[in-house]
Amino acid sequence: MINIFINTEFIKLDQFLKLSDVISSGGEARSFISENMIFVNNEPENRRGKKLRNGDIV
């Protein structure tokens, strides 16, 4: 497990994927999210704008 800490109220899922080096650019987020199962707090998530807060698990 990799811990990513943010110093703002939230970060969007597409920004998180880029920050964690899962994708190399924000433009890849749409296709990556549609082609892969992504879970946020054990719930499937397909919105690239989903707001993630400290303590969320992706």
PDB file of N, CA, C and O in Angstrom:
ATOM      1  N   MET A   1       0.848  -1.174   0.000  1.00  0.00           N
ATOM      2  CA  MET A   1       0.000   0.000   0.000  1.00  0.00           C
ATOM      3  C   MET A   1       0.891   1.234   0.000  1.00  0.00           C
ATOM      4  O   MET A   1       1.903   1.299   0.698  1.00  0.00           O
ATOM      5  N   ILE A   2       0.484   2.208  -0.802  1.00  0.00           N
ATOM      6  CA  ILE A   2       1.198   3.479  -0.878  1.00  0.00           C
ATOM      7  C   ILE A   2       0.319   4.552  -0.254  1.00  0.00           C
ATOM      8  O   ILE A   2      -0.861   4.663  -0.585  1.00  0.00           O
ATOM      9  N   ASN A   3       0.883   5.330   0.634  1.00  0.00           N
ATOM     10  CA  ASN A   3       0.146   6.436   1.247  1.00  0.00           C
ATOM     11  C   ASN A   3       0.477   7.724   0.518  1.00  0.00           C
ATOM     12  O   ASN A   3       1.645   8.063   0.330  1.00  0.00           O
ATOM     13  N   ILE A   4      -0.557   8.436   0.111  1.00  0.00           N
ATOM     14  CA  ILE A   4      -0.406   9.747  -0.516  1.00  0.00           C
ATOM     15  C   ILE A   4      -1.108  10.741   0.394  1.00  0.00           C
ATOM     16  O   ILE A   4      -2.295  10.595   0.685  1.00  0.00           O
ATOM     17  N   PHE A   5      -0.387  11.733   0.835  1.00  0.00           N
ATOM     18  CA  PHE A   5      -0.971  12.744   1.716  1.00  0.00           C
ATOM     19  C   PHE A   5      -1.226  14.012   0.915  1.00  0.00           C
ATOM     20  O   PHE A   5      -0.409  14.418   0.089  1.00  0.00           O
ATOM     21  N   ILE A   6      -2.362  14.625   1.171  1.00  0.00           N
ATOM     22  CA  ILE A   6      -2.690  15.881   0.500  1.00  0.00           C
ATOM     23  C   ILE A   6      -2.804  16.975   1.553  1.00  0.00           C
ATOM     24  O   ILE A   6      -3.151  16.716   2.705  1.00  0.00           O
ATOM     25  N   ASN A   7      -2.508  18.193   1.139  1.00  0.00           N
ATOM     26  CA  ASN A   7      -2.570  19.300   2.095  1.00  0.00           C
ATOM     27  C   ASN A   7      -3.688  20.281   1.750  1.00  0.00           C
ATOM     28  O   ASN A   7      -3.662  21.445   2.149  1.00  0.00           O
ATOM     29  N   THR A   8      -4.662  19.785   1.003  1.00  0.00           N
ATOM     30  CA  THR A   8      -5.847  20.567   0.672  1.00  0.00           C
ATOM     31  C   THR A   8      -7.072  19.812   1.179  1.00  0.00           C
ATOM     32  O   THR A   8      -6.950  18.690   1.671  1.00  0.00           O
ATOM     33  N   GLU A   9      -8.238  20.415   1.062  1.00  0.00           N
ATOM     34  CA  GLU A   9      -9.465  19.767   1.538  1.00  0.00           C
ATOM     35  C   GLU A   9      -9.745  18.478   0.773  1.00  0.00           C
ATOM     36  O   GLU A   9     -10.194  17.491   1.355  1.00  0.00           O
ATOM     37  N   PHE A  10      -9.479  18.488  -0.539  1.00  0.00           N
ATOM     38  CA  PHE A  10      -9.726  17.302  -1.354  1.00  0.00           C
ATOM     39  C   PHE A  10      -8.834  17.341  -2.581  1.00  0.00           C
ATOM     40  O   PHE A  10      -8.215  18.362  -2.881  1.00  0.00           O
ATOM     41  N   ILE A  11      -8.773  16.214  -3.292  1.00  0.00           N
ATOM     42  CA  ILE A  11      -8.102  16.108  -4.581  1.00  0.00           C
ATOM     43  C   ILE A  11      -9.011  15.254  -5.453  1.00  0.00           C
ATOM     44  O   ILE A  11      -9.625  14.307  -4.960  1.00  0.00           O
ATOM     45  N   LYS A  12      -9.107  15.569  -6.723  1.00  0.00           N
ATOM     46  CA  LYS A  12      -9.964  14.802  -7.621  1.00  0.00           C
ATOM     47  C   LYS A  12      -9.262  13.502  -8.014  1.00  0.00           C
ATOM     48  O   LYS A  12      -8.035  13.413  -8.020  1.00  0.00           O
ATOM     49  N   LEU A  13     -10.070  12.509  -8.339  1.00  0.00           N
ATOM     50  CA  LEU A  13      -9.538  11.188  -8.668  1.00  0.00           C
ATOM     51  C   LEU A  13      -8.523  11.252  -9.798  1.00  0.00           C
ATOM     52  O   LEU A  13      -7.484  10.598  -9.714  1.00  0.00           O
ATOM     53  N   ASP A  14      -8.788  12.015 -10.849  1.00  0.00           N
ATOM     54  CA  ASP A  14      -7.829  12.090 -11.948  1.00  0.00           C
ATOM     55  C   ASP A  14      -6.511  12.719 -11.501  1.00  0.00           C
ATOM     56  O   ASP A  14      -5.445  12.304 -11.956  1.00  0.00           O
ATOM     57  N   GLN A  15      -6.571  13.707 -10.621  1.00  0.00           N
ATOM     58  CA  GLN A  15      -5.349  14.316 -10.095  1.00  0.00           C
ATOM     59  C   GLN A  15      -4.586  13.320  -9.226  1.00  0.00           C
ATOM     60  O   GLN A  15      -3.356  13.275  -9.250  1.00  0.00           O
ATOM     61  N   PHE A  16      -5.331  12.525  -8.459  1.00  0.00           N
ATOM     62  CA  PHE A  16      -4.713  11.511  -7.607  1.00  0.00           C
ATOM     63  C   PHE A  16      -3.969  10.477  -8.449  1.00  0.00           C
ATOM     64  O   PHE A  16      -2.848  10.094  -8.111  1.00  0.00           O
ATOM     65  N   LEU A  17      -4.578  10.025  -9.536  1.00  0.00           N
ATOM     66  CA  LEU A  17      -3.936   9.025 -10.389  1.00  0.00           C
ATOM     67  C   LEU A  17      -2.635   9.564 -10.971  1.00  0.00           C
ATOM     68  O   LEU A  17      -1.656   8.827 -11.085  1.00  0.00           O
ATOM     69  N   LYS A  18      -2.615  10.834 -11.337  1.00  0.00           N
ATOM     70  CA  LYS A  18      -1.391  11.445 -11.859  1.00  0.00           C
ATOM     71  C   LYS A  18      -0.352  11.611 -10.752  1.00  0.00           C
ATOM     72  O   LYS A  18       0.824  11.311 -10.955  1.00  0.00           O
ATOM     73  N   LEU A  19      -0.776  12.083  -9.594  1.00  0.00           N
ATOM     74  CA  LEU A  19       0.133  12.285  -8.465  1.00  0.00           C
ATOM     75  C   LEU A  19       0.781  10.974  -8.022  1.00  0.00           C
ATOM     76  O   LEU A  19       1.944  10.958  -7.617  1.00  0.00           O
ATOM     77  N   SER A  20       0.030   9.880  -8.100  1.00  0.00           N
ATOM     78  CA  SER A  20       0.552   8.585  -7.657  1.00  0.00           C
ATOM     79  C   SER A  20       1.258   7.831  -8.786  1.00  0.00           C
ATOM     80  O   SER A  20       1.582   6.653  -8.632  1.00  0.00           O
ATOM     81  N   ASP A  21       1.499   8.495  -9.915  1.00  0.00           N
ATOM     82  CA  ASP A  21       2.218   7.938 -11.067  1.00  0.00           C
ATOM     83  C   ASP A  21       1.539   6.727 -11.696  1.00  0.00           C
ATOM     84  O   ASP A  21       2.210   5.891 -12.301  1.00  0.00           O
ATOM     85  N   VAL A  22       0.227   6.620 -11.564  1.00  0.00           N
ATOM     86  CA  VAL A  22      -0.520   5.561 -12.243  1.00  0.00           C
ATOM     87  C   VAL A  22      -0.690   5.931 -13.714  1.00  0.00           C
ATOM     88  O   VAL A  22      -0.643   5.065 -14.588  1.00  0.00           O
ATOM     89  N   ILE A  23      -0.886   7.212 -13.981  1.00  0.00           N
ATOM     90  CA  ILE A  23      -0.955   7.730 -15.346  1.00  0.00           C
ATOM     91  C   ILE A  23       0.074   8.844 -15.470  1.00  0.00           C
ATOM     92  O   ILE A  23       0.500   9.427 -14.473  1.00  0.00           O
ATOM     93  N   SER A  24       0.470   9.133 -16.715  1.00  0.00           N
ATOM     94  CA  SER A  24       1.512  10.148 -16.891  1.00  0.00           C
ATOM     95  C   SER A  24       0.946  11.541 -17.155  1.00  0.00           C
ATOM     96  O   SER A  24       1.648  12.537 -16.982  1.00  0.00           O
ATOM     97  N   SER A  25      -0.317  11.617 -17.573  1.00  0.00           N
ATOM     98  CA  SER A  25      -0.909  12.935 -17.811  1.00  0.00           C
ATOM     99  C   SER A  25      -2.388  12.903 -17.452  1.00  0.00           C
ATOM    100  O   SER A  25      -3.020  11.847 -17.438  1.00  0.00           O
ATOM    101  N   GLY A  26      -2.918  14.069 -17.166  1.00  0.00           N
ATOM    102  CA  GLY A  26      -4.328  14.159 -16.817  1.00  0.00           C
ATOM    103  C   GLY A  26      -5.242  13.720 -17.947  1.00  0.00           C
ATOM    104  O   GLY A  26      -6.356  13.256 -17.701  1.00  0.00           O
ATOM    105  N   GLY A  27      -4.782  13.861 -19.183  1.00  0.00           N
ATOM    106  CA  GLY A  27      -5.583  13.451 -20.332  1.00  0.00           C
ATOM    107  C   GLY A  27      -5.822  11.956 -20.402  1.00  0.00           C
ATOM    108  O   GLY A  27      -6.792  11.517 -21.019  1.00  0.00           O
ATOM    109  N   GLU A  28      -4.969  11.175 -19.791  1.00  0.00           N
ATOM    110  CA  GLU A  28      -5.125   9.719 -19.784  1.00  0.00           C
ATOM    111  C   GLU A  28      -6.190   9.255 -18.804  1.00  0.00           C
ATOM    112  O   GLU A  28      -6.629   8.106 -18.871  1.00  0.00           O
ATOM    113  N   ALA A  29      -6.608  10.113 -17.907  1.00  0.00           N
ATOM    114  CA  ALA A  29      -7.509   9.716 -16.819  1.00  0.00           C
ATOM    115  C   ALA A  29      -8.815   9.136 -17.334  1.00  0.00           C
ATOM    116  O   ALA A  29      -9.256   8.094 -16.848  1.00  0.00           O
ATOM    117  N   ARG A  30      -9.439   9.780 -18.295  1.00  0.00           N
ATOM    118  CA  ARG A  30     -10.741   9.320 -18.785  1.00  0.00           C
ATOM    119  C   ARG A  30     -10.661   7.885 -19.294  1.00  0.00           C
ATOM    120  O   ARG A  30     -11.471   7.045 -18.901  1.00  0.00           O
ATOM    121  N   SER A  31      -9.697   7.595 -20.160  1.00  0.00           N
ATOM    122  CA  SER A  31      -9.598   6.237 -20.698  1.00  0.00           C
ATOM    123  C   SER A  31      -9.172   5.241 -19.628  1.00  0.00           C
ATOM    124  O   SER A  31      -9.683   4.122 -19.594  1.00  0.00           O
ATOM    125  N   PHE A  32      -8.246   5.625 -18.753  1.00  0.00           N
ATOM    126  CA  PHE A  32      -7.799   4.707 -17.704  1.00  0.00           C
ATOM    127  C   PHE A  32      -8.956   4.334 -16.788  1.00  0.00           C
ATOM    128  O   PHE A  32      -9.128   3.162 -16.454  1.00  0.00           O
ATOM    129  N   ILE A  33      -9.746   5.313 -16.383  1.00  0.00           N
ATOM    130  CA  ILE A  33     -10.857   5.057 -15.467  1.00  0.00           C
ATOM    131  C   ILE A  33     -11.935   4.208 -16.143  1.00  0.00           C
ATOM    132  O   ILE A  33     -12.537   3.352 -15.495  1.00  0.00           O
ATOM    133  N   SER A  34     -12.184   4.434 -17.430  1.00  0.00           N
ATOM    134  CA  SER A  34     -13.217   3.649 -18.115  1.00  0.00           C
ATOM    135  C   SER A  34     -12.762   2.225 -18.408  1.00  0.00           C
ATOM    136  O   SER A  34     -13.595   1.326 -18.527  1.00  0.00           O
ATOM    137  N   GLU A  35     -11.450   2.004 -18.528  1.00  0.00           N
ATOM    138  CA  GLU A  35     -10.931   0.679 -18.867  1.00  0.00           C
ATOM    139  C   GLU A  35     -10.530  -0.149 -17.651  1.00  0.00           C
ATOM    140  O   GLU A  35     -10.233  -1.335 -17.793  1.00  0.00           O
ATOM    141  N   ASN A  36     -10.514   0.439 -16.472  1.00  0.00           N
ATOM    142  CA  ASN A  36     -10.062  -0.265 -15.269  1.00  0.00           C
ATOM    143  C   ASN A  36     -11.078  -0.109 -14.146  1.00  0.00           C
ATOM    144  O   ASN A  36     -11.770   0.905 -14.048  1.00  0.00           O
ATOM    145  N   MET A  37     -11.154  -1.122 -13.311  1.00  0.00           N
ATOM    146  CA  MET A  37     -12.027  -1.057 -12.136  1.00  0.00           C
ATOM    147  C   MET A  37     -11.298  -0.268 -11.056  1.00  0.00           C
ATOM    148  O   MET A  37     -10.225  -0.668 -10.604  1.00  0.00           O
ATOM    149  N   ILE A  38     -11.875   0.839 -10.648  1.00  0.00           N
ATOM    150  CA  ILE A  38     -11.292   1.660  -9.593  1.00  0.00           C
ATOM    151  C   ILE A  38     -12.276   1.679  -8.438  1.00  0.00           C
ATOM    152  O   ILE A  38     -13.473   1.897  -8.626  1.00  0.00           O
ATOM    153  N   PHE A  39     -11.761   1.449  -7.249  1.00  0.00           N
ATOM    154  CA  PHE A  39     -12.598   1.450  -6.057  1.00  0.00           C
ATOM    155  C   PHE A  39     -12.136   2.557  -5.120  1.00  0.00           C
ATOM    156  O   PHE A  39     -10.939   2.735  -4.898  1.00  0.00           O
ATOM    157  N   VAL A  40     -13.082   3.290  -4.580  1.00  0.00           N
ATOM    158  CA  VAL A  40     -12.812   4.294  -3.558  1.00  0.00           C
ATOM    159  C   VAL A  40     -13.596   3.862  -2.328  1.00  0.00           C
ATOM    160  O   VAL A  40     -14.825   3.801  -2.343  1.00  0.00           O
ATOM    161  N   ASN A  41     -12.863   3.564  -1.266  1.00  0.00           N
ATOM    162  CA  ASN A  41     -13.480   3.077  -0.024  1.00  0.00           C
ATOM    163  C   ASN A  41     -14.361   1.852  -0.289  1.00  0.00           C
ATOM    164  O   ASN A  41     -15.486   1.756   0.202  1.00  0.00           O
ATOM    165  N   ASN A  42     -13.819   0.922  -1.076  1.00  0.00           N
ATOM    166  CA  ASN A  42     -14.470  -0.355  -1.418  1.00  0.00           C
ATOM    167  C   ASN A  42     -15.742  -0.207  -2.242  1.00  0.00           C
ATOM    168  O   ASN A  42     -16.540  -1.143  -2.303  1.00  0.00           O
ATOM    169  N   GLU A  43     -15.950   0.936  -2.873  1.00  0.00           N
ATOM    170  CA  GLU A  43     -17.102   1.162  -3.751  1.00  0.00           C
ATOM    171  C   GLU A  43     -16.579   1.475  -5.154  1.00  0.00           C
ATOM    172  O   GLU A  43     -15.654   2.274  -5.294  1.00  0.00           O
ATOM    173  N   PRO A  44     -17.157   0.856  -6.203  1.00  0.00           N
ATOM    174  CA  PRO A  44     -16.703   1.158  -7.563  1.00  0.00           C
ATOM    175  C   PRO A  44     -16.893   2.640  -7.889  1.00  0.00           C
ATOM    176  O   PRO A  44     -17.895   3.250  -7.515  1.00  0.00           O
ATOM    177  N   GLU A  45     -15.923   3.195  -8.586  1.00  0.00           N
ATOM    178  CA  GLU A  45     -15.977   4.624  -8.922  1.00  0.00           C
ATOM    179  C   GLU A  45     -15.535   4.821 -10.367  1.00  0.00           C
ATOM    180  O   GLU A  45     -14.484   4.319 -10.766  1.00  0.00           O
ATOM    181  N   ASN A  46     -16.324   5.543 -11.152  1.00  0.00           N
ATOM    182  CA  ASN A  46     -15.962   5.808 -12.542  1.00  0.00           C
ATOM    183  C   ASN A  46     -15.977   7.296 -12.881  1.00  0.00           C
ATOM    184  O   ASN A  46     -15.892   7.662 -14.054  1.00  0.00           O
ATOM    185  N   ARG A  47     -16.085   8.151 -11.878  1.00  0.00           N
ATOM    186  CA  ARG A  47     -16.079   9.605 -12.107  1.00  0.00           C
ATOM    187  C   ARG A  47     -14.672  10.145 -11.873  1.00  0.00           C
ATOM    188  O   ARG A  47     -14.142  10.055 -10.765  1.00  0.00           O
ATOM    189  N   ARG A  48     -14.081  10.694 -12.901  1.00  0.00           N
ATOM    190  CA  ARG A  48     -12.719  11.214 -12.741  1.00  0.00           C
ATOM    191  C   ARG A  48     -12.677  12.429 -11.831  1.00  0.00           C
ATOM    192  O   ARG A  48     -11.620  12.762 -11.297  1.00  0.00           O
ATOM    193  N   GLY A  49     -13.817  13.103 -11.645  1.00  0.00           N
ATOM    194  CA  GLY A  49     -13.883  14.271 -10.776  1.00  0.00           C
ATOM    195  C   GLY A  49     -14.263  13.943  -9.340  1.00  0.00           C
ATOM    196  O   GLY A  49     -14.495  14.852  -8.543  1.00  0.00           O
ATOM    197  N   LYS A  50     -14.331  12.661  -8.996  1.00  0.00           N
ATOM    198  CA  LYS A  50     -14.671  12.252  -7.627  1.00  0.00           C
ATOM    199  C   LYS A  50     -13.699  12.910  -6.656  1.00  0.00           C
ATOM    200  O   LYS A  50     -12.483  12.829  -6.833  1.00  0.00           O
ATOM    201  N   LYS A  51     -14.235  13.558  -5.636  1.00  0.00           N
ATOM    202  CA  LYS A  51     -13.388  14.235  -4.656  1.00  0.00           C
ATOM    203  C   LYS A  51     -12.890  13.236  -3.619  1.00  0.00           C
ATOM    204  O   LYS A  51     -13.681  12.553  -2.969  1.00  0.00           O
ATOM    205  N   LEU A  52     -11.580  13.160  -3.475  1.00  0.00           N
ATOM    206  CA  LEU A  52     -10.953  12.295  -2.479  1.00  0.00           C
ATOM    207  C   LEU A  52     -10.461  13.162  -1.333  1.00  0.00           C
ATOM    208  O   LEU A  52      -9.903  14.239  -1.539  1.00  0.00           O
ATOM    209  N   ARG A  53     -10.676  12.677  -0.143  1.00  0.00           N
ATOM    210  CA  ARG A  53     -10.234  13.405   1.051  1.00  0.00           C
ATOM    211  C   ARG A  53      -9.275  12.536   1.845  1.00  0.00           C
ATOM    212  O   ARG A  53      -9.201  11.327   1.626  1.00  0.00           O
ATOM    213  N   ASN A  54      -8.535  13.152   2.775  1.00  0.00           N
ATOM    214  CA  ASN A  54      -7.622  12.379   3.616  1.00  0.00           C
ATOM    215  C   ASN A  54      -8.381  11.233   4.265  1.00  0.00           C
ATOM    216  O   ASN A  54      -9.477  11.423   4.792  1.00  0.00           O
ATOM    217  N   GLY A  55      -7.796  10.051   4.224  1.00  0.00           N
ATOM    218  CA  GLY A  55      -8.416   8.870   4.811  1.00  0.00           C
ATOM    219  C   GLY A  55      -9.127   7.993   3.800  1.00  0.00           C
ATOM    220  O   GLY A  55      -9.422   6.836   4.098  1.00  0.00           O
ATOM    221  N   ASP A  56      -9.415   8.515   2.596  1.00  0.00           N
ATOM    222  CA  ASP A  56     -10.044   7.689   1.570  1.00  0.00           C
ATOM    223  C   ASP A  56      -9.051   6.640   1.085  1.00  0.00           C
ATOM    224  O   ASP A  56      -7.842   6.873   1.058  1.00  0.00           O
ATOM    225  N   ILE A  57      -9.577   5.489   0.705  1.00  0.00           N
ATOM    226  CA  ILE A  57      -8.743   4.390   0.212  1.00  0.00           C
ATOM    227  C   ILE A  57      -9.096   4.144  -1.245  1.00  0.00           C
ATOM    228  O   ILE A  57     -10.258   3.922  -1.585  1.00  0.00           O
ATOM    229  N   VAL A  58      -8.070   4.186  -2.110  1.00  0.00           N
ATOM    230  CA  VAL A  58      -8.259   3.957  -3.548  1.00  0.00           C
ATOM    231  C   VAL A  58      -7.567   2.663  -3.910  1.00  0.00           C
ATOM    232  O   VAL A  58      -7.586   2.256  -5.072  1.00  0.00           O
TER     233      VAL A  58
END
